[in-house]
Amino acid sequence: MGWISTDNEHEGWAAPVAPDGRLSASSTAGGMLFRGVTGHYPPDEMLPDYEVIPDSQIIGWRGQCECGWQGEMWERVTSRAAANFSHRRDYFALDEFATASSKVEDAIHDEWKTHIAPSEAVLGVEAAAREYTQAGHRLDKTVAAAKAAGASWADIGRAVGISRQSAHERWADKQ
């Protein structure tokens, strides 16, 4: 399961980590799919450029984003006693499907949201700029209509919160 940013520029997920550090984005019935052929693992039947690494050999998880960002490693430990969430260690039995636990996935999602926060904030700036531009055009048209209806520059300036002279200087040539 992955996450997509509001602008569709980022897609992130909790990626299983192979013993050699490669990250996976998908799985098969036989294990996790990893791009690249090392010869240490069986190739995938459908994707010849991928190897299938058994779930039992997954060493942990980390956040990954299509833009190239990677989060910090969450280590897979095979005993409950070794698990320690504050030290980024989560218990997962070797015979289990090696997807991150919901707790680790939620923590990775939070890291990913921090990663995309600047681009999400810029979307707000872009939206406000569009609204500002649209409001400016609306104001220009409304001033022109008010002037055509006989309003004085003093009345228009007062309505906008500027002087008569400033209103005249701003809109006289836009009529």
Chimera marker file (.cmm) of the C-alpha trace (Angstrom):
<marker_set name="trace">
<marker id="1" x="0.000" y="0.000" z="0.000" r="1" g="1" b="0" radius="0.5"/>
<marker id="2" x="1.384" y="3.401" z="-0.911" r="1" g="1" b="0" radius="0.5"/>
<marker id="3" x="0.644" y="7.055" z="-0.437" r="1" g="1" b="0" radius="0.5"/>
<marker id="4" x="0.330" y="9.773" z="-3.071" r="1" g="1" b="0" radius="0.5"/>
<marker id="5" x="0.948" y="13.478" z="-2.528" r="1" g="1" b="0" radius="0.5"/>
<marker id="6" x="-1.731" y="16.028" z="-3.361" r="1" g="1" b="0" radius="0.5"/>
<marker id="7" x="0.168" y="17.141" z="-6.470" r="1" g="1" b="0" radius="0.5"/>
<marker id="8" x="0.739" y="13.525" z="-7.611" r="1" g="1" b="0" radius="0.5"/>
<marker id="9" x="4.487" y="14.239" z="-7.740" r="1" g="1" b="0" radius="0.5"/>
<marker id="10" x="5.361" y="11.863" z="-4.897" r="1" g="1" b="0" radius="0.5"/>
<marker id="11" x="4.365" y="8.289" z="-4.224" r="1" g="1" b="0" radius="0.5"/>
<marker id="12" x="5.740" y="6.683" z="-1.105" r="1" g="1" b="0" radius="0.5"/>
<marker id="13" x="5.548" y="3.317" z="0.619" r="1" g="1" b="0" radius="0.5"/>
<marker id="14" x="7.091" y="1.151" z="3.321" r="1" g="1" b="0" radius="0.5"/>
<marker id="15" x="9.698" y="-0.778" z="1.334" r="1" g="1" b="0" radius="0.5"/>
<marker id="16" x="11.049" y="-4.153" z="2.470" r="1" g="1" b="0" radius="0.5"/>
<marker id="17" x="14.862" y="-4.192" z="2.575" r="1" g="1" b="0" radius="0.5"/>
<marker id="18" x="16.932" y="-7.066" z="1.143" r="1" g="1" b="0" radius="0.5"/>
<marker id="19" x="20.137" y="-8.279" z="2.826" r="1" g="1" b="0" radius="0.5"/>
<marker id="20" x="22.137" y="-6.358" z="0.195" r="1" g="1" b="0" radius="0.5"/>
<marker id="21" x="20.230" y="-3.115" z="0.883" r="1" g="1" b="0" radius="0.5"/>
<marker id="22" x="17.968" y="-3.085" z="-2.169" r="1" g="1" b="0" radius="0.5"/>
<marker id="23" x="14.400" y="-1.903" z="-1.628" r="1" g="1" b="0" radius="0.5"/>
<marker id="24" x="11.277" y="-3.567" z="-2.934" r="1" g="1" b="0" radius="0.5"/>
<marker id="25" x="8.028" y="-2.085" z="-4.178" r="1" g="1" b="0" radius="0.5"/>
<marker id="26" x="6.070" y="-5.302" z="-4.700" r="1" g="1" b="0" radius="0.5"/>
<marker id="27" x="5.822" y="-8.965" z="-3.885" r="1" g="1" b="0" radius="0.5"/>
<marker id="28" x="4.887" y="-12.351" z="-5.259" r="1" g="1" b="0" radius="0.5"/>
<marker id="29" x="3.710" y="-15.568" z="-3.640" r="1" g="1" b="0" radius="0.5"/>
<marker id="30" x="7.375" y="-16.604" z="-3.344" r="1" g="1" b="0" radius="0.5"/>
<marker id="31" x="8.647" y="-13.465" z="-1.648" r="1" g="1" b="0" radius="0.5"/>
<marker id="32" x="9.553" y="-9.861" z="-2.370" r="1" g="1" b="0" radius="0.5"/>
<marker id="33" x="10.523" y="-8.602" z="-5.835" r="1" g="1" b="0" radius="0.5"/>
<marker id="34" x="13.803" y="-6.725" z="-6.116" r="1" g="1" b="0" radius="0.5"/>
<marker id="35" x="15.138" y="-5.052" z="-9.252" r="1" g="1" b="0" radius="0.5"/>
<marker id="36" x="18.512" y="-6.328" z="-10.371" r="1" g="1" b="0" radius="0.5"/>
<marker id="37" x="19.921" y="-9.801" z="-10.805" r="1" g="1" b="0" radius="0.5"/>
<marker id="38" x="22.727" y="-10.827" z="-8.467" r="1" g="1" b="0" radius="0.5"/>
<marker id="39" x="22.426" y="-14.560" z="-9.048" r="1" g="1" b="0" radius="0.5"/>
<marker id="40" x="21.938" y="-15.156" z="-5.315" r="1" g="1" b="0" radius="0.5"/>
<marker id="41" x="18.158" y="-15.447" z="-5.620" r="1" g="1" b="0" radius="0.5"/>
<marker id="42" x="15.789" y="-16.938" z="-8.194" r="1" g="1" b="0" radius="0.5"/>
<marker id="43" x="14.700" y="-14.612" z="-11.013" r="1" g="1" b="0" radius="0.5"/>
<marker id="44" x="11.045" y="-13.712" z="-11.310" r="1" g="1" b="0" radius="0.5"/>
<marker id="45" x="9.289" y="-15.617" z="-14.097" r="1" g="1" b="0" radius="0.5"/>
<marker id="46" x="7.393" y="-12.577" z="-15.391" r="1" g="1" b="0" radius="0.5"/>
<marker id="47" x="10.022" y="-9.893" z="-14.799" r="1" g="1" b="0" radius="0.5"/>
<marker id="48" x="13.470" y="-11.144" z="-15.866" r="1" g="1" b="0" radius="0.5"/>
<marker id="49" x="15.245" y="-8.065" z="-14.419" r="1" g="1" b="0" radius="0.5"/>
<marker id="50" x="13.947" y="-8.897" z="-10.925" r="1" g="1" b="0" radius="0.5"/>
<marker id="51" x="14.846" y="-11.433" z="-8.281" r="1" g="1" b="0" radius="0.5"/>
<marker id="52" x="12.529" y="-12.962" z="-5.718" r="1" g="1" b="0" radius="0.5"/>
<marker id="53" x="13.914" y="-12.815" z="-2.194" r="1" g="1" b="0" radius="0.5"/>
<marker id="54" x="12.090" y="-14.984" z="0.349" r="1" g="1" b="0" radius="0.5"/>
<marker id="55" x="10.199" y="-13.171" z="3.094" r="1" g="1" b="0" radius="0.5"/>
<marker id="56" x="12.393" y="-14.872" z="5.693" r="1" g="1" b="0" radius="0.5"/>
<marker id="57" x="15.439" y="-12.972" z="4.403" r="1" g="1" b="0" radius="0.5"/>
<marker id="58" x="13.956" y="-9.461" z="4.581" r="1" g="1" b="0" radius="0.5"/>
<marker id="59" x="16.039" y="-7.497" z="7.106" r="1" g="1" b="0" radius="0.5"/>
<marker id="60" x="13.736" y="-4.536" z="7.670" r="1" g="1" b="0" radius="0.5"/>
<marker id="61" x="11.822" y="-1.687" z="6.088" r="1" g="1" b="0" radius="0.5"/>
<marker id="62" x="12.382" y="1.897" z="5.157" r="1" g="1" b="0" radius="0.5"/>
<marker id="63" x="10.326" y="4.630" z="3.596" r="1" g="1" b="0" radius="0.5"/>
<marker id="64" x="10.802" y="5.082" z="-0.115" r="1" g="1" b="0" radius="0.5"/>
<marker id="65" x="9.468" y="7.701" z="-2.507" r="1" g="1" b="0" radius="0.5"/>
<marker id="66" x="9.459" y="7.687" z="-6.280" r="1" g="1" b="0" radius="0.5"/>
<marker id="67" x="11.500" y="10.908" z="-6.194" r="1" g="1" b="0" radius="0.5"/>
<marker id="68" x="14.421" y="8.971" z="-4.682" r="1" g="1" b="0" radius="0.5"/>
<marker id="69" x="13.967" y="9.878" z="-1.017" r="1" g="1" b="0" radius="0.5"/>
<marker id="70" x="14.561" y="7.069" z="1.474" r="1" g="1" b="0" radius="0.5"/>
<marker id="71" x="13.696" y="7.078" z="5.143" r="1" g="1" b="0" radius="0.5"/>
<marker id="72" x="15.690" y="5.639" z="8.012" r="1" g="1" b="0" radius="0.5"/>
<marker id="73" x="15.923" y="1.867" z="8.410" r="1" g="1" b="0" radius="0.5"/>
<marker id="74" x="13.478" y="-0.041" z="10.612" r="1" g="1" b="0" radius="0.5"/>
<marker id="75" x="15.225" y="-3.251" z="11.604" r="1" g="1" b="0" radius="0.5"/>
<marker id="76" x="13.425" y="-6.584" z="11.589" r="1" g="1" b="0" radius="0.5"/>
<marker id="77" x="14.185" y="-8.600" z="14.704" r="1" g="1" b="0" radius="0.5"/>
<marker id="78" x="13.177" y="-12.218" z="15.133" r="1" g="1" b="0" radius="0.5"/>
<marker id="79" x="12.558" y="-12.263" z="18.875" r="1" g="1" b="0" radius="0.5"/>
<marker id="80" x="9.937" y="-10.302" z="20.758" r="1" g="1" b="0" radius="0.5"/>
<marker id="81" x="12.532" y="-9.442" z="23.426" r="1" g="1" b="0" radius="0.5"/>
<marker id="82" x="14.710" y="-7.648" z="20.853" r="1" g="1" b="0" radius="0.5"/>
<marker id="83" x="11.842" y="-5.476" z="19.595" r="1" g="1" b="0" radius="0.5"/>
<marker id="84" x="12.113" y="-1.827" z="20.591" r="1" g="1" b="0" radius="0.5"/>
<marker id="85" x="10.021" y="0.684" z="18.699" r="1" g="1" b="0" radius="0.5"/>
<marker id="86" x="11.993" y="3.688" z="19.954" r="1" g="1" b="0" radius="0.5"/>
<marker id="87" x="15.159" y="2.089" z="18.510" r="1" g="1" b="0" radius="0.5"/>
<marker id="88" x="13.420" y="1.317" z="15.202" r="1" g="1" b="0" radius="0.5"/>
<marker id="89" x="13.288" y="-2.439" z="15.785" r="1" g="1" b="0" radius="0.5"/>
<marker id="90" x="10.144" y="-4.452" z="15.141" r="1" g="1" b="0" radius="0.5"/>
<marker id="91" x="9.519" y="-8.125" z="15.747" r="1" g="1" b="0" radius="0.5"/>
<marker id="92" x="8.513" y="-10.228" z="12.757" r="1" g="1" b="0" radius="0.5"/>
<marker id="93" x="8.697" y="-14.009" z="12.774" r="1" g="1" b="0" radius="0.5"/>
<marker id="94" x="10.730" y="-15.558" z="9.951" r="1" g="1" b="0" radius="0.5"/>
<marker id="95" x="7.744" y="-17.559" z="8.726" r="1" g="1" b="0" radius="0.5"/>
<marker id="96" x="5.547" y="-14.459" z="8.268" r="1" g="1" b="0" radius="0.5"/>
<marker id="97" x="4.918" y="-12.401" z="5.152" r="1" g="1" b="0" radius="0.5"/>
<marker id="98" x="7.503" y="-9.610" z="5.512" r="1" g="1" b="0" radius="0.5"/>
<marker id="99" x="5.394" y="-6.498" z="5.193" r="1" g="1" b="0" radius="0.5"/>
<marker id="100" x="5.915" y="-3.794" z="7.796" r="1" g="1" b="0" radius="0.5"/>
<marker id="101" x="3.587" y="-3.919" z="10.780" r="1" g="1" b="0" radius="0.5"/>
<marker id="102" x="0.847" y="-1.300" z="10.846" r="1" g="1" b="0" radius="0.5"/>
<marker id="103" x="2.726" y="0.516" z="13.621" r="1" g="1" b="0" radius="0.5"/>
<marker id="104" x="5.945" y="0.693" z="11.567" r="1" g="1" b="0" radius="0.5"/>
<marker id="105" x="4.036" y="1.555" z="8.407" r="1" g="1" b="0" radius="0.5"/>
<marker id="106" x="2.313" y="4.424" z="10.243" r="1" g="1" b="0" radius="0.5"/>
<marker id="107" x="5.692" y="5.695" z="11.484" r="1" g="1" b="0" radius="0.5"/>
<marker id="108" x="7.154" y="5.467" z="7.969" r="1" g="1" b="0" radius="0.5"/>
<marker id="109" x="4.096" y="7.277" z="6.594" r="1" g="1" b="0" radius="0.5"/>
<marker id="110" x="4.700" y="10.083" z="9.111" r="1" g="1" b="0" radius="0.5"/>
<marker id="111" x="8.343" y="10.318" z="7.947" r="1" g="1" b="0" radius="0.5"/>
<marker id="112" x="7.181" y="10.441" z="4.318" r="1" g="1" b="0" radius="0.5"/>
<marker id="113" x="4.666" y="13.199" z="5.131" r="1" g="1" b="0" radius="0.5"/>
<marker id="114" x="7.531" y="15.213" z="6.642" r="1" g="1" b="0" radius="0.5"/>
<marker id="115" x="9.495" y="14.607" z="3.427" r="1" g="1" b="0" radius="0.5"/>
<marker id="116" x="6.669" y="15.956" z="1.230" r="1" g="1" b="0" radius="0.5"/>
<marker id="117" x="5.629" y="18.788" z="3.603" r="1" g="1" b="0" radius="0.5"/>
<marker id="118" x="7.548" y="21.493" z="1.671" r="1" g="1" b="0" radius="0.5"/>
<marker id="119" x="5.944" y="20.586" z="-1.664" r="1" g="1" b="0" radius="0.5"/>
<marker id="120" x="2.516" y="20.323" z="-0.010" r="1" g="1" b="0" radius="0.5"/>
<marker id="121" x="3.030" y="23.805" z="1.499" r="1" g="1" b="0" radius="0.5"/>
<marker id="122" x="4.007" y="25.221" z="-1.903" r="1" g="1" b="0" radius="0.5"/>
<marker id="123" x="0.677" y="23.958" z="-3.248" r="1" g="1" b="0" radius="0.5"/>
<marker id="124" x="-0.992" y="26.234" z="-0.716" r="1" g="1" b="0" radius="0.5"/>
<marker id="125" x="1.116" y="29.162" z="-1.891" r="1" g="1" b="0" radius="0.5"/>
<marker id="126" x="0.217" y="28.409" z="-5.524" r="1" g="1" b="0" radius="0.5"/>
<marker id="127" x="-3.497" y="28.256" z="-4.683" r="1" g="1" b="0" radius="0.5"/>
<marker id="128" x="-3.339" y="31.529" z="-2.755" r="1" g="1" b="0" radius="0.5"/>
<marker id="129" x="-1.471" y="33.196" z="-5.637" r="1" g="1" b="0" radius="0.5"/>
<marker id="130" x="-4.158" y="32.052" z="-8.096" r="1" g="1" b="0" radius="0.5"/>
<marker id="131" x="-6.885" y="33.371" z="-5.810" r="1" g="1" b="0" radius="0.5"/>
<marker id="132" x="-4.985" y="36.648" z="-5.400" r="1" g="1" b="0" radius="0.5"/>
<marker id="133" x="-4.652" y="37.063" z="-9.173" r="1" g="1" b="0" radius="0.5"/>
<marker id="134" x="-8.314" y="36.201" z="-9.729" r="1" g="1" b="0" radius="0.5"/>
<marker id="135" x="-9.369" y="38.644" z="-7.016" r="1" g="1" b="0" radius="0.5"/>
<marker id="136" x="-7.237" y="41.356" z="-8.646" r="1" g="1" b="0" radius="0.5"/>
<marker id="137" x="-8.946" y="40.776" z="-12.014" r="1" g="1" b="0" radius="0.5"/>
<marker id="138" x="-12.359" y="40.794" z="-10.321" r="1" g="1" b="0" radius="0.5"/>
<marker id="139" x="-11.489" y="44.047" z="-8.542" r="1" g="1" b="0" radius="0.5"/>
<marker id="140" x="-10.344" y="45.654" z="-11.807" r="1" g="1" b="0" radius="0.5"/>
<marker id="141" x="-13.628" y="44.704" z="-13.519" r="1" g="1" b="0" radius="0.5"/>
<marker id="142" x="-15.728" y="45.825" z="-10.569" r="1" g="1" b="0" radius="0.5"/>
<marker id="143" x="-13.943" y="49.201" z="-10.407" r="1" g="1" b="0" radius="0.5"/>
<marker id="144" x="-14.486" y="49.679" z="-14.141" r="1" g="1" b="0" radius="0.5"/>
<marker id="145" x="-18.196" y="48.869" z="-13.719" r="1" g="1" b="0" radius="0.5"/>
<marker id="146" x="-18.478" y="51.258" z="-10.751" r="1" g="1" b="0" radius="0.5"/>
<marker id="147" x="-16.795" y="54.051" z="-12.698" r="1" g="1" b="0" radius="0.5"/>
<marker id="148" x="-19.038" y="53.375" z="-15.727" r="1" g="1" b="0" radius="0.5"/>
<marker id="149" x="-22.045" y="53.611" z="-13.391" r="1" g="1" b="0" radius="0.5"/>
<marker id="150" x="-20.928" y="57.087" z="-12.277" r="1" g="1" b="0" radius="0.5"/>
<marker id="151" x="-18.984" y="56.407" z="-9.042" r="1" g="1" b="0" radius="0.5"/>
<marker id="152" x="-16.273" y="58.923" z="-8.221" r="1" g="1" b="0" radius="0.5"/>
<marker id="153" x="-12.617" y="58.085" z="-7.677" r="1" g="1" b="0" radius="0.5"/>
<marker id="154" x="-13.105" y="59.195" z="-4.061" r="1" g="1" b="0" radius="0.5"/>
<marker id="155" x="-15.961" y="56.669" z="-3.605" r="1" g="1" b="0" radius="0.5"/>
<marker id="156" x="-13.935" y="53.893" z="-5.233" r="1" g="1" b="0" radius="0.5"/>
<marker id="157" x="-10.810" y="54.740" z="-3.213" r="1" g="1" b="0" radius="0.5"/>
<marker id="158" x="-12.830" y="54.767" z="0.020" r="1" g="1" b="0" radius="0.5"/>
<marker id="159" x="-14.319" y="51.324" z="-0.837" r="1" g="1" b="0" radius="0.5"/>
<marker id="160" x="-10.860" y="49.875" z="-1.443" r="1" g="1" b="0" radius="0.5"/>
<marker id="161" x="-9.193" y="51.637" z="1.504" r="1" g="1" b="0" radius="0.5"/>
<marker id="162" x="-6.934" y="53.939" z="-0.531" r="1" g="1" b="0" radius="0.5"/>
<marker id="163" x="-7.006" y="57.613" z="-1.471" r="1" g="1" b="0" radius="0.5"/>
<marker id="164" x="-8.933" y="59.063" z="-4.426" r="1" g="1" b="0" radius="0.5"/>
<marker id="165" x="-5.646" y="59.853" z="-6.152" r="1" g="1" b="0" radius="0.5"/>
<marker id="166" x="-4.278" y="56.303" z="-5.625" r="1" g="1" b="0" radius="0.5"/>
<marker id="167" x="-7.497" y="54.819" z="-7.012" r="1" g="1" b="0" radius="0.5"/>
<marker id="168" x="-7.276" y="57.090" z="-10.062" r="1" g="1" b="0" radius="0.5"/>
<marker id="169" x="-3.608" y="56.214" z="-10.637" r="1" g="1" b="0" radius="0.5"/>
<marker id="170" x="-4.283" y="52.491" z="-10.332" r="1" g="1" b="0" radius="0.5"/>
<marker id="171" x="-7.404" y="52.162" z="-12.503" r="1" g="1" b="0" radius="0.5"/>
<marker id="172" x="-7.813" y="55.213" z="-14.768" r="1" g="1" b="0" radius="0.5"/>
<marker id="173" x="-5.841" y="53.653" z="-17.641" r="1" g="1" b="0" radius="0.5"/>
<marker id="174" x="-7.620" y="50.252" z="-17.332" r="1" g="1" b="0" radius="0.5"/>
<marker id="175" x="-10.981" y="51.572" z="-18.503" r="1" g="1" b="0" radius="0.5"/>
<link id1="1" id2="2" r="1" g="1" b="0" radius="0.2"/>
<link id1="2" id2="3" r="1" g="1" b="0" radius="0.2"/>
<link id1="3" id2="4" r="1" g="1" b="0" radius="0.2"/>
<link id1="4" id2="5" r="1" g="1" b="0" radius="0.2"/>
<link id1="5" id2="6" r="1" g="1" b="0" radius="0.2"/>
<link id1="6" id2="7" r="1" g="1" b="0" radius="0.2"/>
<link id1="7" id2="8" r="1" g="1" b="0" radius="0.2"/>
<link id1="8" id2="9" r="1" g="1" b="0" radius="0.2"/>
<link id1="9" id2="10" r="1" g="1" b="0" radius="0.2"/>
<link id1="10" id2="11" r="1" g="1" b="0" radius="0.2"/>
<link id1="11" id2="12" r="1" g="1" b="0" radius="0.2"/>
<link id1="12" id2="13" r="1" g="1" b="0" radius="0.2"/>
<link id1="13" id2="14" r="1" g="1" b="0" radius="0.2"/>
<link id1="14" id2="15" r="1" g="1" b="0" radius="0.2"/>
<link id1="15" id2="16" r="1" g="1" b="0" radius="0.2"/>
<link id1="16" id2="17" r="1" g="1" b="0" radius="0.2"/>
<link id1="17" id2="18" r="1" g="1" b="0" radius="0.2"/>
<link id1="18" id2="19" r="1" g="1" b="0" radius="0.2"/>
<link id1="19" id2="20" r="1" g="1" b="0" radius="0.2"/>
<link id1="20" id2="21" r="1" g="1" b="0" radius="0.2"/>
<link id1="21" id2="22" r="1" g="1" b="0" radius="0.2"/>
<link id1="22" id2="23" r="1" g="1" b="0" radius="0.2"/>
<link id1="23" id2="24" r="1" g="1" b="0" radius="0.2"/>
<link id1="24" id2="25" r="1" g="1" b="0" radius="0.2"/>
<link id1="25" id2="26" r="1" g="1" b="0" radius="0.2"/>
<link id1="26" id2="27" r="1" g="1" b="0" radius="0.2"/>
<link id1="27" id2="28" r="1" g="1" b="0" radius="0.2"/>
<link id1="28" id2="29" r="1" g="1" b="0" radius="0.2"/>
<link id1="29" id2="30" r="1" g="1" b="0" radius="0.2"/>
<link id1="30" id2="31" r="1" g="1" b="0" radius="0.2"/>
<link id1="31" id2="32" r="1" g="1" b="0" radius="0.2"/>
<link id1="32" id2="33" r="1" g="1" b="0" radius="0.2"/>
<link id1="33" id2="34" r="1" g="1" b="0" radius="0.2"/>
<link id1="34" id2="35" r="1" g="1" b="0" radius="0.2"/>
<link id1="35" id2="36" r="1" g="1" b="0" radius="0.2"/>
<link id1="36" id2="37" r="1" g="1" b="0" radius="0.2"/>
<link id1="37" id2="38" r="1" g="1" b="0" radius="0.2"/>
<link id1="38" id2="39" r="1" g="1" b="0" radius="0.2"/>
<link id1="39" id2="40" r="1" g="1" b="0" radius="0.2"/>
<link id1="40" id2="41" r="1" g="1" b="0" radius="0.2"/>
<link id1="41" id2="42" r="1" g="1" b="0" radius="0.2"/>
<link id1="42" id2="43" r="1" g="1" b="0" radius="0.2"/>
<link id1="43" id2="44" r="1" g="1" b="0" radius="0.2"/>
<link id1="44" id2="45" r="1" g="1" b="0" radius="0.2"/>
<link id1="45" id2="46" r="1" g="1" b="0" radius="0.2"/>
<link id1="46" id2="47" r="1" g="1" b="0" radius="0.2"/>
<link id1="47" id2="48" r="1" g="1" b="0" radius="0.2"/>
<link id1="48" id2="49" r="1" g="1" b="0" radius="0.2"/>
<link id1="49" id2="50" r="1" g="1" b="0" radius="0.2"/>
<link id1="50" id2="51" r="1" g="1" b="0" radius="0.2"/>
<link id1="51" id2="52" r="1" g="1" b="0" radius="0.2"/>
<link id1="52" id2="53" r="1" g="1" b="0" radius="0.2"/>
<link id1="53" id2="54" r="1" g="1" b="0" radius="0.2"/>
<link id1="54" id2="55" r="1" g="1" b="0" radius="0.2"/>
<link id1="55" id2="56" r="1" g="1" b="0" radius="0.2"/>
<link id1="56" id2="57" r="1" g="1" b="0" radius="0.2"/>
<link id1="57" id2="58" r="1" g="1" b="0" radius="0.2"/>
<link id1="58" id2="59" r="1" g="1" b="0" radius="0.2"/>
<link id1="59" id2="60" r="1" g="1" b="0" radius="0.2"/>
<link id1="60" id2="61" r="1" g="1" b="0" radius="0.2"/>
<link id1="61" id2="62" r="1" g="1" b="0" radius="0.2"/>
<link id1="62" id2="63" r="1" g="1" b="0" radius="0.2"/>
<link id1="63" id2="64" r="1" g="1" b="0" radius="0.2"/>
<link id1="64" id2="65" r="1" g="1" b="0" radius="0.2"/>
<link id1="65" id2="66" r="1" g="1" b="0" radius="0.2"/>
<link id1="66" id2="67" r="1" g="1" b="0" radius="0.2"/>
<link id1="67" id2="68" r="1" g="1" b="0" radius="0.2"/>
<link id1="68" id2="69" r="1" g="1" b="0" radius="0.2"/>
<link id1="69" id2="70" r="1" g="1" b="0" radius="0.2"/>
<link id1="70" id2="71" r="1" g="1" b="0" radius="0.2"/>
<link id1="71" id2="72" r="1" g="1" b="0" radius="0.2"/>
<link id1="72" id2="73" r="1" g="1" b="0" radius="0.2"/>
<link id1="73" id2="74" r="1" g="1" b="0" radius="0.2"/>
<link id1="74" id2="75" r="1" g="1" b="0" radius="0.2"/>
<link id1="75" id2="76" r="1" g="1" b="0" radius="0.2"/>
<link id1="76" id2="77" r="1" g="1" b="0" radius="0.2"/>
<link id1="77" id2="78" r="1" g="1" b="0" radius="0.2"/>
<link id1="78" id2="79" r="1" g="1" b="0" radius="0.2"/>
<link id1="79" id2="80" r="1" g="1" b="0" radius="0.2"/>
<link id1="80" id2="81" r="1" g="1" b="0" radius="0.2"/>
<link id1="81" id2="82" r="1" g="1" b="0" radius="0.2"/>
<link id1="82" id2="83" r="1" g="1" b="0" radius="0.2"/>
<link id1="83" id2="84" r="1" g="1" b="0" radius="0.2"/>
<link id1="84" id2="85" r="1" g="1" b="0" radius="0.2"/>
<link id1="85" id2="86" r="1" g="1" b="0" radius="0.2"/>
<link id1="86" id2="87" r="1" g="1" b="0" radius="0.2"/>
<link id1="87" id2="88" r="1" g="1" b="0" radius="0.2"/>
<link id1="88" id2="89" r="1" g="1" b="0" radius="0.2"/>
<link id1="89" id2="90" r="1" g="1" b="0" radius="0.2"/>
<link id1="90" id2="91" r="1" g="1" b="0" radius="0.2"/>
<link id1="91" id2="92" r="1" g="1" b="0" radius="0.2"/>
<link id1="92" id2="93" r="1" g="1" b="0" radius="0.2"/>
<link id1="93" id2="94" r="1" g="1" b="0" radius="0.2"/>
<link id1="94" id2="95" r="1" g="1" b="0" radius="0.2"/>
<link id1="95" id2="96" r="1" g="1" b="0" radius="0.2"/>
<link id1="96" id2="97" r="1" g="1" b="0" radius="0.2"/>
<link id1="97" id2="98" r="1" g="1" b="0" radius="0.2"/>
<link id1="98" id2="99" r="1" g="1" b="0" radius="0.2"/>
<link id1="99" id2="100" r="1" g="1" b="0" radius="0.2"/>
<link id1="100" id2="101" r="1" g="1" b="0" radius="0.2"/>
<link id1="101" id2="102" r="1" g="1" b="0" radius="0.2"/>
<link id1="102" id2="103" r="1" g="1" b="0" radius="0.2"/>
<link id1="103" id2="104" r="1" g="1" b="0" radius="0.2"/>
<link id1="104" id2="105" r="1" g="1" b="0" radius="0.2"/>
<link id1="105" id2="106" r="1" g="1" b="0" radius="0.2"/>
<link id1="106" id2="107" r="1" g="1" b="0" radius="0.2"/>
<link id1="107" id2="108" r="1" g="1" b="0" radius="0.2"/>
<link id1="108" id2="109" r="1" g="1" b="0" radius="0.2"/>
<link id1="109" id2="110" r="1" g="1" b="0" radius="0.2"/>
<link id1="110" id2="111" r="1" g="1" b="0" radius="0.2"/>
<link id1="111" id2="112" r="1" g="1" b="0" radius="0.2"/>
<link id1="112" id2="113" r="1" g="1" b="0" radius="0.2"/>
<link id1="113" id2="114" r="1" g="1" b="0" radius="0.2"/>
<link id1="114" id2="115" r="1" g="1" b="0" radius="0.2"/>
<link id1="115" id2="116" r="1" g="1" b="0" radius="0.2"/>
<link id1="116" id2="117" r="1" g="1" b="0" radius="0.2"/>
<link id1="117" id2="118" r="1" g="1" b="0" radius="0.2"/>
<link id1="118" id2="119" r="1" g="1" b="0" radius="0.2"/>
<link id1="119" id2="120" r="1" g="1" b="0" radius="0.2"/>
<link id1="120" id2="121" r="1" g="1" b="0" radius="0.2"/>
<link id1="121" id2="122" r="1" g="1" b="0" radius="0.2"/>
<link id1="122" id2="123" r="1" g="1" b="0" radius="0.2"/>
<link id1="123" id2="124" r="1" g="1" b="0" radius="0.2"/>
<link id1="124" id2="125" r="1" g="1" b="0" radius="0.2"/>
<link id1="125" id2="126" r="1" g="1" b="0" radius="0.2"/>
<link id1="126" id2="127" r="1" g="1" b="0" radius="0.2"/>
<link id1="127" id2="128" r="1" g="1" b="0" radius="0.2"/>
<link id1="128" id2="129" r="1" g="1" b="0" radius="0.2"/>
<link id1="129" id2="130" r="1" g="1" b="0" radius="0.2"/>
<link id1="130" id2="131" r="1" g="1" b="0" radius="0.2"/>
<link id1="131" id2="132" r="1" g="1" b="0" radius="0.2"/>
<link id1="132" id2="133" r="1" g="1" b="0" radius="0.2"/>
<link id1="133" id2="134" r="1" g="1" b="0" radius="0.2"/>
<link id1="134" id2="135" r="1" g="1" b="0" radius="0.2"/>
<link id1="135" id2="136" r="1" g="1" b="0" radius="0.2"/>
<link id1="136" id2="137" r="1" g="1" b="0" radius="0.2"/>
<link id1="137" id2="138" r="1" g="1" b="0" radius="0.2"/>
<link id1="138" id2="139" r="1" g="1" b="0" radius="0.2"/>
<link id1="139" id2="140" r="1" g="1" b="0" radius="0.2"/>
<link id1="140" id2="141" r="1" g="1" b="0" radius="0.2"/>
<link id1="141" id2="142" r="1" g="1" b="0" radius="0.2"/>
<link id1="142" id2="143" r="1" g="1" b="0" radius="0.2"/>
<link id1="143" id2="144" r="1" g="1" b="0" radius="0.2"/>
<link id1="144" id2="145" r="1" g="1" b="0" radius="0.2"/>
<link id1="145" id2="146" r="1" g="1" b="0" radius="0.2"/>
<link id1="146" id2="147" r="1" g="1" b="0" radius="0.2"/>
<link id1="147" id2="148" r="1" g="1" b="0" radius="0.2"/>
<link id1="148" id2="149" r="1" g="1" b="0" radius="0.2"/>
<link id1="149" id2="150" r="1" g="1" b="0" radius="0.2"/>
<link id1="150" id2="151" r="1" g="1" b="0" radius="0.2"/>
<link id1="151" id2="152" r="1" g="1" b="0" radius="0.2"/>
<link id1="152" id2="153" r="1" g="1" b="0" radius="0.2"/>
<link id1="153" id2="154" r="1" g="1" b="0" radius="0.2"/>
<link id1="154" id2="155" r="1" g="1" b="0" radius="0.2"/>
<link id1="155" id2="156" r="1" g="1" b="0" radius="0.2"/>
<link id1="156" id2="157" r="1" g="1" b="0" radius="0.2"/>
<link id1="157" id2="158" r="1" g="1" b="0" radius="0.2"/>
<link id1="158" id2="159" r="1" g="1" b="0" radius="0.2"/>
<link id1="159" id2="160" r="1" g="1" b="0" radius="0.2"/>
<link id1="160" id2="161" r="1" g="1" b="0" radius="0.2"/>
<link id1="161" id2="162" r="1" g="1" b="0" radius="0.2"/>
<link id1="162" id2="163" r="1" g="1" b="0" radius="0.2"/>
<link id1="163" id2="164" r="1" g="1" b="0" radius="0.2"/>
<link id1="164" id2="165" r="1" g="1" b="0" radius="0.2"/>
<link id1="165" id2="166" r="1" g="1" b="0" radius="0.2"/>
<link id1="166" id2="167" r="1" g="1" b="0" radius="0.2"/>
<link id1="167" id2="168" r="1" g="1" b="0" radius="0.2"/>
<link id1="168" id2="169" r="1" g="1" b="0" radius="0.2"/>
<link id1="169" id2="170" r="1" g="1" b="0" radius="0.2"/>
<link id1="170" id2="171" r="1" g="1" b="0" radius="0.2"/>
<link id1="171" id2="172" r="1" g="1" b="0" radius="0.2"/>
<link id1="172" id2="173" r="1" g="1" b="0" radius="0.2"/>
<link id1="173" id2="174" r="1" g="1" b="0" radius="0.2"/>
<link id1="174" id2="175" r="1" g="1" b="0" radius="0.2"/>
</marker_set>
